[in-house]
Amino acid sequence: MNALETDVVIVGAGAAGLAAARALHDRGVDFLILEARDRVGGRTYTLRTHDGAFPVELGAEFIHGAAQSTRALMREIGEVPLPTDADSFRLIRGHLEPAPDRWEPAERVFARVDVDGRDQSVQTFLDRLKPGSLSADDAESVRTLVEGFDAALLDDAGIIGIAQEWRSGVNDSSDRPADGYAPIMQHLARIAGRRLFLRTVVTHLQWSPQRVRLDARCDGEALSINARRAIVTLPISLLQRNIAFFSPPLPPHKRAAIDAIAMGPVIKVALEFRTPFWREIENGRFCNAGFFLAPATQLRTIWSRVPDPAPVLMGWAGGGAALRLAQRSVDPIRAALDTTAMLFPSVDVQRELRNAYFHDWQADPFACGAYSYLRVGAGDARERFAQPIEDTLFFAGEAASSDDSGTVAGALDTGYSSALSIAK
């Protein structure tokens, strides 16, 4: 068995783990970072189009809100934000009609939520509204937003957490890194050098104040690491499934905080075509189209990379929609093609197709979901989850962010914060 010594061991080389490594490196603190995958980036996952001209994001894609940490890293490498202001269209009775504000009806409903009252699931909240106080279209808008944007399950997500998120303004604006998230993650990873271990799965973490022993398998070989502290950046779902690998067990208040946060399922599909045909048909009507909504289909949302002329359409199913696809053993690529064919019946989309990819984040063994949401009654679970234990175990990741949960920026900020708490 190989045995290594360091000041801080970081579990996970996603955005949070890489940010923590960056901050420790800048302050002269020795560290090792362990990653189960054969790549860095975690739930960011960037491929390229056939000609290499455009990124294809099967994981995180957008930048939500101010996201200062994300934008600072982009400036360091000269990457620019690509605006996502674009037209939206909705499939109604077989025809694409303009959808000027696809979320406005849901936001009006969230404005009615008493965030100081008793929490309840989104589904219960909708069921208990007075008859006639909410139209069927508005109720469907809420369900679509909660499942699609928050990747949450309607009977599990707390209405207060969803309402507070939408009132915070983090979703008011968004854009995307023009060259994708991969260059940002690779830029962060460069400082790690030989201190980064890929294909390394942690099996046990034994701890006492100011002392951590971590056992892992690195390319099938046993590896042991002794450190003074650990920064754990595993997705909340993996912590829930592997809570027993902590010895001694985490205190009850920490386990309660972890259990109060859920991980939303997402299936994401990329269809790469020979040309961006939708920009040419119907006299260029969809030239500035960003989102195509098809509520009655198996894959409800399709989007383009406008203003980029990328020949790529992304398909998305989140929350209950993703679970239904998986439970019915539906081929996500087939579902995306079928939806695209319904959107553009004049085009032979199968003939136009060049490549297709998909990723089921719920089935990913190193993620078990896409990003987090708060369960009913969670309250300040994110803040409680983020609190260190005995100045020894630190926790970071988007689920630990009270301001930017579910985003790369939230993961980066909590990684920086944990490292700065150690290096103070």
PyMOL commands that set and color helices and strands:
alter all, ss='L'
color gray80, all
select helices_A, chain A and resi 15-26+68-77+104-110+122-128+136-148+159-167+182-189+193-195+236-241+243-245+252-259+277-279+282-284+320-327+332-343+349-352+381-386+398-400+408-423
alter helices_A, ss='H'
color red, helices_A
select strands_A, chain A and resi 2-5+8-11+31-34+46-48+55-57+63-64+81-83+87-92+95-98+174-177+196-197+200-208+211-218+221-227+229-232+246-247+261-264+266-273+289-293+301-303+312-318+353-360+371-374+393-395
alter strands_A, ss='S'
color yellow, strands_A
deselect
rebuild
show_as cartoon
